Each structure stands twice: as structure tokens, then as C-alpha cells.
Amino acid sequence: MLYRISGLILLVLSVGACSSTHIDKRNPLLRDAATSPSPLAQVYFIRPRTERTMGIADNRLSVEADRHHLLDIAKGEYVLVSMVPGNVWITVNSQTAWGPQGRIKKMTRSRQF
């Protein structure tokens, strides 16, 4: 009986650890689709798995929408968010090992959608 309980606890913890994507609900561009009076844009953020391990580049990516933190997304995950339609600057922040010494460097890329 003790083995079953400990196995169940381990299963619950491992399933909960799989999803490490976090959405910041305080972002002013996010709305709840059920309570919004106007139509919303349904936006998917997708981060595919890589073919091999990439070290620090495998860490979660930080995504901003119009300079407000929107979400952190892990490798191999995707998320759907309901956003106010319009022109939005999406910025992705990541870290990578750079140079012959493998120093950590922050990388940023922005695009308007």
C-alpha cells in the first residue's frame, strides 16, 4: 500500500513538472474570451523541441507583448492566449553561451505583428 501511495505522489509531481510555461495574467493585452464584449485574437505561442541539448539555450524563453511581460515558455511546449486585436510588438528574450569561453549572453529579438 505504501508503494502505491508513493508511486501516485511521484506520478502527480512528475506530471506537474512537465508544464513549466507560465502566463502573466496581469498583461494589459490579455482578456478572458468568455467575458469579453468584443472579439479577441487567439494567438498560439509555439516552441518546438530541439534535436539535441543546447545547454543554457534550453531554458525557458521570456516573451513580452508591447514591453509588458506576457509569458515564459519552455522547450517543446505551446500555449494559446486570448489577446486584444491590433498591432503588437512581440519581444523574445533568451540566453545563450557565446564566444570561446562560453560566456552567457542575453539575446533579444522583436517583431511587430
Biopython code that builds the backbone (N, CA, C, O; Angstrom):
import numpy as np
from Bio.PDB.StructureBuilder import StructureBuilder

atoms = [
    (1, "MET", "N", (0.821, -1.188, 0.000)),
    (1, "MET", "CA", (0.000, 0.000, 0.000)),
    (1, "MET", "C", (0.867, 1.255, 0.000)),
    (1, "MET", "O", (0.571, 2.222, -0.701)),
    (2, "LEU", "N", (1.935, 1.232, 0.788)),
    (2, "LEU", "CA", (2.830, 2.379, 0.848)),
    (2, "LEU", "C", (3.480, 2.637, -0.510)),
    (2, "LEU", "O", (3.689, 3.788, -0.893)),
    (3, "TYR", "N", (3.801, 1.556, -1.244)),
    (3, "TYR", "CA", (4.406, 1.709, -2.563)),
    (3, "TYR", "C", (3.429, 2.364, -3.533)),
    (3, "TYR", "O", (3.847, 3.169, -4.364)),
    (4, "ARG", "N", (2.163, 2.048, -3.451)),
    (4, "ARG", "CA", (1.159, 2.628, -4.336)),
    (4, "ARG", "C", (0.999, 4.114, -4.051)),
    (4, "ARG", "O", (0.911, 4.917, -4.979)),
    (5, "ILE", "N", (0.962, 4.482, -2.792)),
    (5, "ILE", "CA", (0.798, 5.895, -2.426)),
    (5, "ILE", "C", (2.019, 6.700, -2.872)),
    (5, "ILE", "O", (1.877, 7.778, -3.448)),
    (6, "SER", "N", (3.211, 6.179, -2.609)),
    (6, "SER", "CA", (4.417, 6.906, -3.010)),
    (6, "SER", "C", (4.525, 6.970, -4.532)),
    (6, "SER", "O", (5.004, 7.966, -5.075)),
    (7, "GLY", "N", (4.086, 5.921, -5.226)),
    (7, "GLY", "CA", (4.073, 5.932, -6.686)),
    (7, "GLY", "C", (3.108, 6.963, -7.235)),
    (7, "GLY", "O", (3.408, 7.635, -8.221)),
    (8, "LEU", "N", (1.944, 7.093, -6.601)),
    (8, "LEU", "CA", (0.950, 8.078, -7.009)),
    (8, "LEU", "C", (1.474, 9.499, -6.783)),
    (8, "LEU", "O", (1.288, 10.373, -7.629)),
    (9, "ILE", "N", (2.113, 9.722, -5.665)),
    (9, "ILE", "CA", (2.684, 11.039, -5.379)),
    (9, "ILE", "C", (3.763, 11.382, -6.404)),
    (9, "ILE", "O", (3.815, 12.509, -6.896)),
    (10, "LEU", "N", (4.615, 10.425, -6.723)),
    (10, "LEU", "CA", (5.660, 10.645, -7.719)),
    (10, "LEU", "C", (5.062, 10.951, -9.088)),
    (10, "LEU", "O", (5.572, 11.816, -9.799)),
    (11, "LEU", "N", (4.003, 10.265, -9.466)),
    (11, "LEU", "CA", (3.335, 10.497, -10.740)),
    (11, "LEU", "C", (2.756, 11.905, -10.801)),
    (11, "LEU", "O", (2.921, 12.595, -11.807)),
    (12, "VAL", "N", (2.081, 12.341, -9.741)),
    (12, "VAL", "CA", (1.487, 13.678, -9.711)),
    (12, "VAL", "C", (2.565, 14.748, -9.805)),
    (12, "VAL", "O", (2.399, 15.731, -10.527)),
    (13, "LEU", "N", (3.653, 14.570, -9.092)),
    (13, "LEU", "CA", (4.735, 15.553, -9.135)),
    (13, "LEU", "C", (5.405, 15.607, -10.493)),
    (13, "LEU", "O", (5.763, 16.688, -10.961)),
    (14, "SER", "N", (5.582, 14.462, -11.135)),
    (14, "SER", "CA", (6.246, 14.448, -12.436)),
    (14, "SER", "C", (5.352, 15.045, -13.518)),
    (14, "SER", "O", (5.859, 15.713, -14.420)),
    (15, "VAL", "N", (4.045, 14.827, -13.458)),
    (15, "VAL", "CA", (3.137, 15.415, -14.436)),
    (15, "VAL", "C", (3.092, 16.926, -14.256)),
    (15, "VAL", "O", (3.073, 17.666, -15.240)),
    (16, "GLY", "N", (3.075, 17.388, -13.022)),
    (16, "GLY", "CA", (3.065, 18.820, -12.764)),
    (16, "GLY", "C", (4.346, 19.492, -13.194)),
    (16, "GLY", "O", (4.330, 20.672, -13.543)),
    (17, "ALA", "N", (5.447, 18.786, -13.179)),
    (17, "ALA", "CA", (6.732, 19.365, -13.564)),
    (17, "ALA", "C", (6.877, 19.474, -15.071)),
    (17, "ALA", "O", (7.729, 20.225, -15.545)),
    (18, "CYS", "N", (6.075, 18.752, -15.836)),
    (18, "CYS", "CA", (6.195, 18.777, -17.290)),
    (18, "CYS", "C", (5.835, 20.144, -17.861)),
    (18, "CYS", "O", (6.473, 20.602, -18.809)),
    (19, "SER", "N", (4.852, 20.783, -17.314)),
    (19, "SER", "CA", (4.416, 22.065, -17.831)),
    (19, "SER", "C", (5.083, 23.184, -17.059)),
    (19, "SER", "O", (4.715, 23.467, -15.919)),
    (20, "SER", "N", (6.056, 23.815, -17.674)),
    (20, "SER", "CA", (6.727, 24.910, -16.998)),
    (20, "SER", "C", (6.465, 26.241, -17.695)),
    (20, "SER", "O", (7.146, 27.229, -17.421)),
    (21, "THR", "N", (5.482, 26.274, -18.595)),
    (21, "THR", "CA", (5.086, 27.518, -19.224)),
    (21, "THR", "C", (4.211, 28.299, -18.263)),
    (21, "THR", "O", (3.295, 27.750, -17.650)),
    (22, "HIS", "N", (4.504, 29.595, -18.138)),
    (22, "HIS", "CA", (3.768, 30.446, -17.206)),
    (22, "HIS", "C", (3.255, 31.675, -17.956)),
    (22, "HIS", "O", (4.028, 32.361, -18.625)),
    (23, "ILE", "N", (1.941, 31.958, -17.845)),
    (23, "ILE", "CA", (1.336, 33.135, -18.464)),
    (23, "ILE", "C", (1.139, 34.191, -17.385)),
    (23, "ILE", "O", (0.610, 33.897, -16.313)),
    (24, "ASP", "N", (1.563, 35.416, -17.665)),
    (24, "ASP", "CA", (1.400, 36.533, -16.736)),
    (24, "ASP", "C", (0.036, 37.165, -16.988)),
    (24, "ASP", "O", (-0.129, 37.921, -17.945)),
    (25, "LYS", "N", (-0.928, 36.865, -16.146)),
    (25, "LYS", "CA", (-2.312, 37.321, -16.324)),
    (25, "LYS", "C", (-2.463, 38.828, -16.167)),
    (25, "LYS", "O", (-3.516, 39.376, -16.493)),
    (26, "ARG", "N", (-1.424, 39.514, -15.669)),
    (26, "ARG", "CA", (-1.508, 40.961, -15.462)),
    (26, "ARG", "C", (-1.224, 41.752, -16.732)),
    (26, "ARG", "O", (-1.337, 42.978, -16.723)),
    (27, "ASN", "N", (-0.857, 41.080, -17.831)),
    (27, "ASN", "CA", (-0.575, 41.785, -19.071)),
    (27, "ASN", "C", (-1.835, 42.498, -19.552)),
    (27, "ASN", "O", (-2.894, 41.876, -19.627)),
    (28, "PRO", "N", (-1.746, 43.808, -19.885)),
    (28, "PRO", "CA", (-2.941, 44.564, -20.279)),
    (28, "PRO", "C", (-3.560, 44.127, -21.602)),
    (28, "PRO", "O", (-4.698, 44.499, -21.891)),
    (29, "LEU", "N", (-2.846, 43.349, -22.412)),
    (29, "LEU", "CA", (-3.392, 42.889, -23.691)),
    (29, "LEU", "C", (-4.180, 41.590, -23.580)),
    (29, "LEU", "O", (-4.820, 41.180, -24.548)),
    (30, "LEU", "N", (-4.149, 40.935, -22.428)),
    (30, "LEU", "CA", (-4.867, 39.673, -22.245)),
    (30, "LEU", "C", (-6.302, 39.935, -21.807)),
    (30, "LEU", "O", (-6.576, 40.841, -21.021)),
    (31, "ARG", "N", (-7.204, 39.125, -22.331)),
    (31, "ARG", "CA", (-8.609, 39.188, -21.945)),
    (31, "ARG", "C", (-9.149, 37.768, -21.832)),
    (31, "ARG", "O", (-8.600, 36.838, -22.424)),
    (32, "ASP", "N", (-10.208, 37.609, -21.081)),
    (32, "ASP", "CA", (-10.896, 36.326, -20.983)),
    (32, "ASP", "C", (-11.909, 36.257, -22.114)),
    (32, "ASP", "O", (-12.778, 37.123, -22.222)),
    (33, "ALA", "N", (-11.807, 35.241, -22.954)),
    (33, "ALA", "CA", (-12.676, 35.123, -24.128)),
    (33, "ALA", "C", (-14.150, 35.011, -23.740)),
    (33, "ALA", "O", (-15.018, 35.470, -24.483)),
    (34, "ALA", "N", (-14.440, 34.415, -22.602)),
    (34, "ALA", "CA", (-15.838, 34.213, -22.200)),
    (34, "ALA", "C", (-16.509, 35.512, -21.766)),
    (34, "ALA", "O", (-17.718, 35.659, -21.941)),
    (35, "THR", "N", (-15.767, 36.448, -21.211)),
    (35, "THR", "CA", (-16.371, 37.676, -20.674)),
    (35, "THR", "C", (-16.096, 38.909, -21.517)),
    (35, "THR", "O", (-16.576, 39.989, -21.173)),
    (36, "SER", "N", (-15.349, 38.800, -22.598)),
    (36, "SER", "CA", (-15.014, 39.961, -23.417)),
    (36, "SER", "C", (-16.177, 40.338, -24.329)),
    (36, "SER", "O", (-16.738, 39.468, -24.994)),
    (37, "PRO", "N", (-16.555, 41.638, -24.374)),
    (37, "PRO", "CA", (-17.657, 42.053, -25.239)),
    (37, "PRO", "C", (-17.274, 42.084, -26.726)),
    (37, "PRO", "O", (-18.150, 41.981, -27.584)),
    (38, "SER", "N", (-15.991, 42.223, -27.037)),
    (38, "SER", "CA", (-15.554, 42.281, -28.432)),
    (38, "SER", "C", (-14.752, 41.036, -28.786)),
    (38, "SER", "O", (-14.225, 40.362, -27.901)),
    (39, "PRO", "N", (-14.658, 40.726, -30.086)),
    (39, "PRO", "CA", (-13.878, 39.552, -30.498)),
    (39, "PRO", "C", (-12.402, 39.710, -30.130)),
    (39, "PRO", "O", (-11.858, 40.814, -30.153)),
    (40, "LEU", "N", (-11.776, 38.606, -29.795)),
    (40, "LEU", "CA", (-10.373, 38.610, -29.405)),
    (40, "LEU", "C", (-9.544, 37.837, -30.413)),
    (40, "LEU", "O", (-10.060, 36.975, -31.125)),
    (41, "ALA", "N", (-8.274, 38.144, -30.470)),
    (41, "ALA", "CA", (-7.339, 37.388, -31.303)),
    (41, "ALA", "C", (-6.866, 36.178, -30.507)),
    (41, "ALA", "O", (-6.405, 36.319, -29.375)),
    (42, "GLN", "N", (-6.978, 35.002, -31.088)),
    (42, "GLN", "CA", (-6.486, 33.772, -30.468)),
    (42, "GLN", "C", (-5.081, 33.534, -31.000)),
    (42, "GLN", "O", (-4.904, 33.224, -32.179)),
    (43, "VAL", "N", (-4.082, 33.677, -30.136)),
    (43, "VAL", "CA", (-2.685, 33.631, -30.553)),
    (43, "VAL", "C", (-1.993, 32.432, -29.917)),
    (43, "VAL", "O", (-2.019, 32.261, -28.698)),
    (44, "TYR", "N", (-1.375, 31.606, -30.754)),
    (44, "TYR", "CA", (-0.582, 30.479, -30.273)),
    (44, "TYR", "C", (0.882, 30.890, -30.207)),
    (44, "TYR", "O", (1.403, 31.503, -31.139)),
    (45, "PHE", "N", (1.533, 30.558, -29.121)),
    (45, "PHE", "CA", (2.981, 30.674, -28.998)),
    (45, "PHE", "C", (3.505, 29.243, -28.947)),
    (45, "PHE", "O", (3.139, 28.469, -28.063)),
    (46, "ILE", "N", (4.364, 28.902, -29.903)),
    (46, "ILE", "CA", (4.851, 27.526, -30.045)),
    (46, "ILE", "C", (6.378, 27.540, -29.965)),
    (46, "ILE", "O", (7.041, 28.318, -30.650)),
    (47, "ARG", "N", (6.916, 26.675, -29.125)),
    (47, "ARG", "CA", (8.367, 26.496, -29.051)),
    (47, "ARG", "C", (8.672, 25.014, -29.234)),
    (47, "ARG", "O", (8.472, 24.220, -28.314)),
    (48, "PRO", "N", (9.153, 24.639, -30.411)),
    (48, "PRO", "CA", (9.399, 23.211, -30.666)),
    (48, "PRO", "C", (10.608, 22.689, -29.897)),
    (48, "PRO", "O", (11.430, 23.456, -29.396)),
    (49, "ARG", "N", (10.690, 21.390, -29.819)),
    (49, "ARG", "CA", (11.860, 20.741, -29.222)),
    (49, "ARG", "C", (13.039, 20.871, -30.183)),
    (49, "ARG", "O", (12.857, 21.018, -31.392)),
    (50, "THR", "N", (14.229, 20.814, -29.635)),
    (50, "THR", "CA", (15.426, 20.813, -30.470)),
    (50, "THR", "C", (15.885, 19.374, -30.689)),
    (50, "THR", "O", (15.464, 18.465, -29.973)),
    (51, "GLU", "N", (16.743, 19.176, -31.675)),
    (51, "GLU", "CA", (17.236, 17.834, -31.974)),
    (51, "GLU", "C", (18.221, 17.331, -30.939)),
    (51, "GLU", "O", (18.364, 16.123, -30.745)),
    (52, "ARG", "N", (18.902, 18.255, -30.274)),
    (52, "ARG", "CA", (19.883, 17.876, -29.262)),
    (52, "ARG", "C", (19.832, 18.900, -28.141)),
    (52, "ARG", "O", (19.201, 19.947, -28.282)),
    (53, "THR", "N", (20.483, 18.608, -27.046)),
    (53, "THR", "CA", (20.506, 19.564, -25.944)),
    (53, "THR", "C", (21.381, 20.750, -26.323)),
    (53, "THR", "O", (22.419, 20.601, -26.967)),
    (54, "MET", "N", (20.936, 21.926, -25.909)),
    (54, "MET", "CA", (21.610, 23.162, -26.285)),
    (54, "MET", "C", (22.146, 23.921, -25.069)),
    (54, "MET", "O", (22.495, 25.096, -25.185)),
    (55, "GLY", "N", (22.217, 23.274, -23.916)),
    (55, "GLY", "CA", (22.742, 23.926, -22.718)),
    (55, "GLY", "C", (21.812, 25.007, -22.206)),
    (55, "GLY", "O", (20.611, 24.782, -22.053)),
    (56, "ILE", "N", (22.361, 26.172, -21.943)),
    (56, "ILE", "CA", (21.568, 27.263, -21.379)),
    (56, "ILE", "C", (20.486, 27.742, -22.348)),
    (56, "ILE", "O", (19.485, 28.311, -21.913)),
    (57, "ALA", "N", (20.667, 27.527, -23.630)),
    (57, "ALA", "CA", (19.658, 27.917, -24.613)),
    (57, "ALA", "C", (18.374, 27.092, -24.478)),
    (57, "ALA", "O", (17.350, 27.456, -25.056)),
    (58, "ASP", "N", (18.414, 25.991, -23.727)),
    (58, "ASP", "CA", (17.225, 25.176, -23.495)),
    (58, "ASP", "C", (16.329, 25.752, -22.394)),
    (58, "ASP", "O", (15.209, 25.275, -22.210)),
    (59, "ASN", "N", (16.792, 26.755, -21.668)),
    (59, "ASN", "CA", (15.987, 27.345, -20.602)),
    (59, "ASN", "C", (14.734, 28.005, -21.181)),
    (59, "ASN", "O", (14.620, 28.196, -22.392)),
    (60, "ARG", "N", (13.802, 28.347, -20.299)),
    (60, "ARG", "CA", (12.576, 28.989, -20.752)),
    (60, "ARG", "C", (12.866, 30.324, -21.439)),
    (60, "ARG", "O", (13.793, 31.041, -21.064)),
    (61, "LEU", "N", (12.055, 30.645, -22.453)),
    (61, "LEU", "CA", (12.130, 31.931, -23.133)),
    (61, "LEU", "C", (11.137, 32.882, -22.492)),
    (61, "LEU", "O", (10.027, 32.486, -22.137)),
    (62, "SER", "N", (11.533, 34.123, -22.345)),
    (62, "SER", "CA", (10.645, 35.155, -21.830)),
    (62, "SER", "C", (10.067, 35.911, -23.016)),
    (62, "SER", "O", (10.810, 36.379, -23.879)),
    (63, "VAL", "N", (8.726, 36.033, -23.063)),
    (63, "VAL", "CA", (8.044, 36.700, -24.166)),
    (63, "VAL", "C", (7.332, 37.930, -23.622)),
    (63, "VAL", "O", (6.632, 37.862, -22.612)),
    (64, "GLU", "N", (7.520, 39.062, -24.309)),
    (64, "GLU", "CA", (6.862, 40.310, -23.937)),
    (64, "GLU", "C", (5.935, 40.735, -25.066)),
    (64, "GLU", "O", (6.209, 40.466, -26.236)),
    (65, "ALA", "N", (4.835, 41.403, -24.714)),
    (65, "ALA", "CA", (3.928, 41.994, -25.686)),
    (65, "ALA", "C", (3.823, 43.474, -25.358)),
    (65, "ALA", "O", (3.367, 43.848, -24.277)),
    (66, "ASP", "N", (4.247, 44.313, -26.293)),
    (66, "ASP", "CA", (4.284, 45.767, -26.091)),
    (66, "ASP", "C", (4.984, 46.145, -24.786)),
    (66, "ASP", "O", (4.477, 46.957, -24.012)),
    (67, "ARG", "N", (6.139, 45.554, -24.555)),
    (67, "ARG", "CA", (7.028, 45.833, -23.412)),
    (67, "ARG", "C", (6.451, 45.427, -22.051)),
    (67, "ARG", "O", (6.941, 45.877, -21.015)),
    (68, "HIS", "N", (5.436, 44.597, -22.045)),
    (68, "HIS", "CA", (4.883, 44.039, -20.805)),
    (68, "HIS", "C", (5.107, 42.534, -20.840)),
    (68, "HIS", "O", (4.829, 41.885, -21.848)),
    (69, "HIS", "N", (5.606, 41.980, -19.746)),
    (69, "HIS", "CA", (5.850, 40.536, -19.690)),
    (69, "HIS", "C", (4.551, 39.785, -19.972)),
    (69, "HIS", "O", (3.523, 40.060, -19.354)),
    (70, "LEU", "N", (4.602, 38.843, -20.900)),
    (70, "LEU", "CA", (3.419, 38.078, -21.277)),
    (70, "LEU", "C", (3.505, 36.641, -20.791)),
    (70, "LEU", "O", (2.564, 36.142, -20.173)),
    (71, "LEU", "N", (4.623, 35.964, -21.060)),
    (71, "LEU", "CA", (4.729, 34.564, -20.664)),
    (71, "LEU", "C", (6.168, 34.095, -20.708)),
    (71, "LEU", "O", (7.034, 34.725, -21.316)),
    (72, "ASP", "N", (6.399, 32.973, -20.048)),
    (72, "ASP", "CA", (7.645, 32.221, -20.142)),
    (72, "ASP", "C", (7.272, 30.875, -20.736)),
    (72, "ASP", "O", (6.368, 30.205, -20.238)),
    (73, "ILE", "N", (7.959, 30.475, -21.794)),
    (73, "ILE", "CA", (7.606, 29.230, -22.468)),
    (73, "ILE", "C", (8.805, 28.290, -22.501)),
    (73, "ILE", "O", (9.924, 28.690, -22.823)),
    (74, "ALA", "N", (8.546, 27.042, -22.163)),
    (74, "ALA", "CA", (9.594, 26.020, -22.118)),
    (74, "ALA", "C", (9.717, 25.330, -23.471)),
    (74, "ALA", "O", (8.819, 25.398, -24.310)),
    (75, "LYS", "N", (10.836, 24.674, -23.657)),
    (75, "LYS", "CA", (11.112, 23.947, -24.899)),
    (75, "LYS", "C", (10.115, 22.802, -25.047)),
    (75, "LYS", "O", (9.858, 22.061, -24.098)),
    (76, "GLY", "N", (9.556, 22.667, -26.252)),
    (76, "GLY", "CA", (8.634, 21.580, -26.535)),
    (76, "GLY", "C", (7.207, 21.843, -26.079)),
    (76, "GLY", "O", (6.414, 20.907, -25.980)),
    (77, "GLU", "N", (6.861, 23.099, -25.798)),
    (77, "GLU", "CA", (5.513, 23.418, -25.326)),
    (77, "GLU", "C", (4.881, 24.486, -26.206)),
    (77, "GLU", "O", (5.561, 25.178, -26.964)),
    (78, "TYR", "N", (3.569, 24.601, -26.087)),
    (78, "TYR", "CA", (2.833, 25.658, -26.773)),
    (78, "TYR", "C", (1.721, 26.136, -25.853)),
    (78, "TYR", "O", (1.313, 25.434, -24.928)),
    (79, "VAL", "N", (1.236, 27.349, -26.125)),
    (79, "VAL", "CA", (0.191, 27.935, -25.300)),
    (79, "VAL", "C", (-0.686, 28.820, -26.183)),
    (79, "VAL", "O", (-0.195, 29.469, -27.107)),
    (80, "LEU", "N", (-1.977, 28.841, -25.893)),
    (80, "LEU", "CA", (-2.939, 29.686, -26.594)),
    (80, "LEU", "C", (-3.361, 30.799, -25.653)),
    (80, "LEU", "O", (-3.772, 30.538, -24.523)),
    (81, "VAL", "N", (-3.261, 32.048, -26.117)),
    (81, "VAL", "CA", (-3.693, 33.182, -25.302)),
    (81, "VAL", "C", (-4.699, 34.017, -26.089)),
    (81, "VAL", "O", (-4.594, 34.131, -27.311)),
    (82, "SER", "N", (-5.663, 34.596, -25.397)),
    (82, "SER", "CA", (-6.662, 35.489, -25.993)),
    (82, "SER", "C", (-6.199, 36.913, -25.763)),
    (82, "SER", "O", (-6.079, 37.364, -24.624)),
    (83, "MET", "N", (-5.936, 37.624, -26.865)),
    (83, "MET", "CA", (-5.382, 38.972, -26.772)),
    (83, "MET", "C", (-6.268, 39.976, -27.503)),
    (83, "MET", "O", (-7.025, 39.618, -28.405)),
    (84, "VAL", "N", (-6.157, 41.240, -27.096)),
    (84, "VAL", "CA", (-6.841, 42.327, -27.781)),
    (84, "VAL", "C", (-6.244, 42.447, -29.187)),
    (84, "VAL", "O", (-5.023, 42.522, -29.325)),
    (85, "PRO", "N", (-7.084, 42.468, -30.238)),
    (85, "PRO", "CA", (-6.544, 42.556, -31.594)),
    (85, "PRO", "C", (-5.890, 43.919, -31.852)),
    (85, "PRO", "O", (-6.285, 44.928, -31.268)),
    (86, "GLY", "N", (-4.904, 43.931, -32.717)),
    (86, "GLY", "CA", (-4.224, 45.162, -33.091)),
    (86, "GLY", "C", (-2.754, 44.898, -33.356)),
    (86, "GLY", "O", (-2.289, 43.761, -33.272)),
    (87, "ASN", "N", (-2.026, 45.963, -33.676)),
    (87, "ASN", "CA", (-0.586, 45.854, -33.892)),
    (87, "ASN", "C", (0.110, 45.724, -32.555)),
    (87, "ASN", "O", (-0.080, 46.550, -31.662)),
    (88, "VAL", "N", (0.915, 44.684, -32.419)),
    (88, "VAL", "CA", (1.602, 44.400, -31.158)),
    (88, "VAL", "C", (3.054, 44.072, -31.452)),
    (88, "VAL", "O", (3.355, 43.326, -32.383)),
    (89, "TRP", "N", (3.957, 44.635, -30.650)),
    (89, "TRP", "CA", (5.365, 44.263, -30.712)),
    (89, "TRP", "C", (5.584, 43.078, -29.791)),
    (89, "TRP", "O", (5.330, 43.168, -28.590)),
    (90, "ILE", "N", (6.053, 41.970, -30.342)),
    (90, "ILE", "CA", (6.378, 40.774, -29.573)),
    (90, "ILE", "C", (7.901, 40.703, -29.463)),
    (90, "ILE", "O", (8.609, 40.746, -30.469)),
    (91, "THR", "N", (8.389, 40.595, -28.237)),
    (91, "THR", "CA", (9.826, 40.511, -27.970)),
    (91, "THR", "C", (10.120, 39.196, -27.268)),
    (91, "THR", "O", (9.451, 38.838, -26.298)),
    (92, "VAL", "N", (11.127, 38.475, -27.761)),
    (92, "VAL", "CA", (11.554, 37.218, -27.157)),
    (92, "VAL", "C", (12.944, 37.427, -26.569)),
    (92, "VAL", "O", (13.860, 37.865, -27.264)),
    (93, "ASN", "N", (13.096, 37.113, -25.287)),
    (93, "ASN", "CA", (14.379, 37.217, -24.593)),
    (93, "ASN", "C", (14.866, 35.818, -24.247)),
    (93, "ASN", "O", (14.106, 34.992, -23.743)),
    (94, "SER", "N", (16.133, 35.564, -24.522)),
    (94, "SER", "CA", (16.720, 34.262, -24.198)),
    (94, "SER", "C", (18.173, 34.461, -23.783)),
    (94, "SER", "O", (18.698, 35.574, -23.830)),
    (95, "GLN", "N", (18.802, 33.389, -23.385)),
    (95, "GLN", "CA", (20.219, 33.414, -23.057)),
    (95, "GLN", "C", (20.919, 32.334, -23.863)),
    (95, "GLN", "O", (20.335, 31.299, -24.183)),
    (96, "THR", "N", (22.185, 32.593, -24.188)),
    (96, "THR", "CA", (22.964, 31.613, -24.922)),
    (96, "THR", "C", (24.416, 31.679, -24.465)),
    (96, "THR", "O", (24.860, 32.676, -23.896)),
    (97, "ALA", "N", (25.133, 30.617, -24.719)),
    (97, "ALA", "CA", (26.577, 30.603, -24.456)),
    (97, "ALA", "C", (27.246, 31.177, -25.693)),
    (97, "ALA", "O", (26.975, 30.743, -26.812)),
    (98, "TRP", "N", (28.120, 32.154, -25.488)),
    (98, "TRP", "CA", (28.698, 32.885, -26.606)),
    (98, "TRP", "C", (30.205, 33.000, -26.458)),
    (98, "TRP", "O", (30.710, 33.199, -25.354)),
    (99, "GLY", "N", (30.915, 32.877, -27.553)),
    (99, "GLY", "CA", (32.354, 33.064, -27.565)),
    (99, "GLY", "C", (33.125, 31.823, -27.162)),
    (99, "GLY", "O", (32.538, 30.819, -26.758)),
    (100, "PRO", "N", (34.458, 31.896, -27.276)),
    (100, "PRO", "CA", (35.283, 30.730, -26.972)),
    (100, "PRO", "C", (35.256, 30.326, -25.494)),
    (100, "PRO", "O", (35.487, 29.162, -25.168)),
    (101, "GLN", "N", (34.978, 31.273, -24.604)),
    (101, "GLN", "CA", (34.899, 30.941, -23.176)),
    (101, "GLN", "C", (33.498, 30.489, -22.767)),
    (101, "GLN", "O", (33.294, 30.082, -21.624)),
    (102, "GLY", "N", (32.534, 30.553, -23.684)),
    (102, "GLY", "CA", (31.166, 30.137, -23.370)),
    (102, "GLY", "C", (30.468, 31.075, -22.395)),
    (102, "GLY", "O", (29.703, 30.624, -21.543)),
    (103, "ARG", "N", (30.722, 32.362, -22.509)),
    (103, "ARG", "CA", (30.087, 33.341, -21.618)),
    (103, "ARG", "C", (28.599, 33.433, -21.908)),
    (103, "ARG", "O", (28.161, 33.245, -23.043)),
    (104, "ILE", "N", (27.828, 33.724, -20.869)),
    (104, "ILE", "CA", (26.377, 33.834, -21.004)),
    (104, "ILE", "C", (26.036, 35.208, -21.581)),
    (104, "ILE", "O", (26.494, 36.235, -21.080)),
    (105, "LYS", "N", (25.230, 35.210, -22.636)),
    (105, "LYS", "CA", (24.839, 36.450, -23.302)),
    (105, "LYS", "C", (23.325, 36.471, -23.460)),
    (105, "LYS", "O", (22.720, 35.472, -23.849)),
    (106, "LYS", "N", (22.716, 37.616, -23.154)),
    (106, "LYS", "CA", (21.273, 37.778, -23.329)),
    (106, "LYS", "C", (20.998, 38.126, -24.784)),
    (106, "LYS", "O", (21.632, 39.016, -25.351)),
    (107, "MET", "N", (20.051, 37.421, -25.380)),
    (107, "MET", "CA", (19.658, 37.650, -26.764)),
    (107, "MET", "C", (18.227, 38.180, -26.773)),
    (107, "MET", "O", (17.380, 37.705, -26.016)),
    (108, "THR", "N", (17.959, 39.159, -27.627)),
    (108, "THR", "CA", (16.631, 39.751, -27.725)),
    (108, "THR", "C", (16.274, 39.919, -29.198)),
    (108, "THR", "O", (17.100, 40.334, -30.011)),
    (109, "ARG", "N", (15.035, 39.589, -29.520)),
    (109, "ARG", "CA", (14.536, 39.783, -30.888)),
    (109, "ARG", "C", (13.104, 40.277, -30.804)),
    (109, "ARG", "O", (12.292, 39.733, -30.057)),
    (110, "SER", "N", (12.798, 41.315, -31.577)),
    (110, "SER", "CA", (11.450, 41.910, -31.571)),
    (110, "SER", "C", (10.903, 41.997, -32.991)),
    (110, "SER", "O", (11.634, 42.232, -33.954)),
    (111, "ARG", "N", (9.610, 41.800, -33.082)),
    (111, "ARG", "CA", (8.898, 41.945, -34.366)),
    (111, "ARG", "C", (7.500, 42.481, -34.088)),
    (111, "ARG", "O", (6.905, 42.219, -33.042)),
    (112, "GLN", "N", (6.997, 43.237, -35.053)),
    (112, "GLN", "CA", (5.640, 43.754, -34.935)),
    (112, "GLN", "C", (4.684, 42.824, -35.678)),
    (112, "GLN", "O", (4.942, 42.427, -36.815)),
    (113, "PHE", "N", (3.573, 42.482, -35.016)),
    (113, "PHE", "CA", (2.543, 41.626, -35.617)),
    (113, "PHE", "C", (1.223, 42.358, -35.602)),
    (113, "PHE", "O", (0.214, 41.821, -36.061)),
]
sb = StructureBuilder()
sb.init_structure("model")
sb.init_model(0)
sb.init_chain("A")
sb.init_seg("    ")
for serial, (resi, resn, name, xyz) in enumerate(atoms, 1):
    if name == "N":
        sb.init_residue(resn, " ", resi, " ")
    sb.init_atom(name, np.array(xyz, "f"), 0.0, 1.0, " ", f" {name:<3s}", serial, name[0])
structure = sb.get_structure()
